[in-house]
Amino acid sequence: MKTVYETSPQVCSSRIMIETDGTKIVKVNFVGGCNGNTQGVARLVEGMEIDEVIERLSGIRCGSKQTSCPAELAKALKAIKETL
């Protein structure tokens, strides 16, 4: 399943494109954000179980912001999980 998630305006990335296959992440692409960091996060989570990524990335903050690009990915995955 392919999903496009619009992120919080608090983060540098504007959206996250996510492809899942059942309970696993196939591919992730961030639009915007810190290019090296978002590429790193995307590659690290590919092949992982959705629940594990949610657990690891939820609550991460970027500086004084209430969220971050990784935390936004966790939010997106929670929304995807609700549709499974």
N, C-alpha and C positions, 0 to 999 in steps of 0.2 A: 504494500500500500504506500502510495506517495502522498505526502502532506506538506503544505507550506504553512508555517507558523509565523504570524506577525509578532515581533518582540515588543517588549516594553520600550517606551521612548527613553528610558533611563540608560539603556545600553547602546553601544556603538553599532552593533549589527541591527539591520532593519527587519530581517526575516531569516528563518532557518528552513531549509528544504530537507526533509527527512524521508528516507525510504525504509520501510520495515517489512519483515517477512515473518508473520506470526508474532512471536515474542522477542525476536532478535532485530537488531539494527543492521541494515544493509549498507546504507550510505547517508552521510550528513554533509550539507554544504551551508555555510553561513554566508549571508550577503552583507558585506560591510564588516566592521569590527577590526580588531588587530589581526591582520592577515596571518601571521605566523602562529599566533596563539589559537585562533579559530581552526586553522588547518590541523594543528596538533591535536586539539580536542576531538575534531571530526575523525581523524585517523585512529585515535585511541579507542573510541567507542564503537567503531565499526566491528560487527561480529559479536558484540556483547549483548547480553539479555537486557531488555528495557528496564526491568526492575532494579538491576544492579546499577545501571547508569543513573536512574532517578535517585537511588540511595546515595551514590557518591557525589552527585553534582548539586543536589538540592541545598539551598541555603548559602551557596558561595556568593560573596559580595565582591564588588569591584570598587575599591577605595571606600568612599563614604556612601556610595549608592546602596540601595536596598536589595539589588539584584546584580547579575552579571550575565555574560553570554552563556557560560556553562549552566547557570541556574535557569536561564530561559530555555535551554535545551531540555532540562529536567521537567519544566512546566509543560513544554510541548509534548514530551513523551507521556506525561500524566494524561493529557488530553487525548492522545492517540490510544492509550490503554483503555480509556473509558469507552471507546468505540469498538474494542475487540470483543 
